[in-house]
Amino acid sequence: MFENKSILIVDDDPSLLDMYVERIKAEGAIVLEANNGEQAIKVAKEEHPQIILLDIMMPKTNGFEVLKDLKSDPDTAEIPIVILTALADDQKRRQAFTLGAADFIVKSEILPIDVVEKMRKIIAPDTELK
């Protein structure tokens, strides 16, 4: 499904990061990882992934700051960014979309397989999940 597509996963929770890394690797993706916002910006600008799965609440630089930075840079502005957060808040959702997020997903409201499917629809809309 994600054959040879690079996907950046950004989360400061090691268990969630590992779970998404393994799930997305199983779909054939090249997985890039970051556990804070500063690292996410650096990796995104160096590697130009096809999509970014981004947590909001992180140390150093939060997800909104990462989103704003990447969307304001012409080199990374076109990379779709999916927010994956514990914050089930309409104001945060509006803020994410205003800053340019492709989607806003609340962690407690969705299964990992569905997160992967949402990402697939964004970067490879004509394919089906395995």
RAGIZI-V840881 format. One record per run of one state. SS is the DSSP state (2 for helix, 1 for strand, 0 for the rest). FROM is the first residue (numbers start at 0). LEN is the number of residues. Records with the same first field share a line. If there is no record, write none. Layout:
SS=FROM-LEN + FROM-LEN
//
This chain:
0=0-5 + 10-3 + 25-4 + 34-2 + 47-3 + 54-8 + 72-7 + 85-4 + 99-3 + 109-2 + 123-7
1=5-5 + 29-5 + 50-4 + 79-6 + 102-4
2=13-12 + 36-11 + 62-10 + 89-10 + 106-3 + 111-12
//
